[in-house]
Amino acid sequence: MRLARWGSAFLELMLPPRLVLSASQPDTGLLDAFVEGPDFSGEMQFGDIHTLRACHIAASKHTVIRRDGPLQPRLADDRLFILLQLRGEASFEQAGRTVELRPREWSVYETARDFRAVNKGNVEQLMILVPRERLFHNRLIAEESLGRRLDATSGVGSLAANFAQNAMEELSACSMKARSDIEEIIIRLFQQALAEQISIPSDGGTKFALAQKIRAYIDSHLEDPLLSVDKIAANLGYGKRSLHKAFAAESDGTIGTYILKNRLERCRKELIAGGSEAITKIAFKWGFNSSAHFSTSFKETYGISPRDFRQTALG
């Protein structure tokens, strides 16, 4: 690929779903790529792991700079990219932090903020774009994770990196249902890798532990239509106020929004899986007690009705 096209291809990787550049929306000034010297060669291999965007990059020495531009407001969709360094060395600068990445190291960055990536020679990288709320359940982990050098040579970090690489290589042979499951595994593995490598300040440990208990209880009781803060408090042995404070300290949303979001996600996965089960039955199975509320919430979250989503997913 020519260097002149490299910046546009990189921007295409970062674009939010359904945002397409046109002649009236030039990307000039938003993201540039350049090289010191006359020669450049590079290849990008894109892949969609269900709702995750992934790209395998192999390129010679070059620099990529992302800066504010006309599309800045439309790019600020709060997604992150996981950058896994497979070969060569690179440095990445964002928000005053600079990280040097060597093979089998990785880091997490924000797509909506300026950055400077310097690839110091021939490099091979895997980039995965993921919504912030899918990767970070914990605000303290989010604050400590961004722009840090993380390890993928051992432990869960190695498992996450190996699985993501293998998934990208075998993606063309995977069904839509399989890609949905693979997406979930990738997110879970990188979540666990972050939890394993990021130290949480001691003053946040108690709230973090309680927030984890709340999420675990919710995740295992989503099918209960009577699931509520009162019921969670009674089963965990805490007051409602304590639950709200712990969850608010570790998350950007409320307990109620977490329940709704995860119920919708379970329904979405069943709609993708196919089958003849009625949409209302699927909704009620995952704790909804109103088909109208389910349909409205689904469309507000995913931008499409459950019926149209199922038809689109199944082709």
Summary of the structure (lengths in Angstrom):
residues: 315
radius of gyration: 20.9
end to end distance: 32.1
largest distance: 68.2
contacts: 955
relative contact order: 0.09
helix: 48%
strand: 21%
